[in-house]
Amino acid sequence: MNIVKKIIKKPEAFQRFTGITVKQFGILVKQMRPLWRKAEKDRLMRPDRKNKLGGGRSYELDFYEAVFLVLTRYRLY
């Protein structure tokens, strides 16, 4: 199960881990997703790629998990 889906059910624990509320997390994800999509598209379309499009290793985390982990890392370290 997705770690974010588990911890989002416990708002106090979520805030302790990330330093922001669940509502703020939703707003942050909503604002960041279009920027991330554009950056990802630019990264995949750059002319000096070594692998063809779709080649190489794929992400194992979805976008929500990645944002959650970044926030947790910033909070704890």
Secondary structure as UniProt FT lines:
FT   HELIX           3..7
FT   TURN            8..9
FT   HELIX           11..18
FT   HELIX           22..44
FT   TURN            47..48
FT   TURN            53..54
FT   HELIX           63..76
//
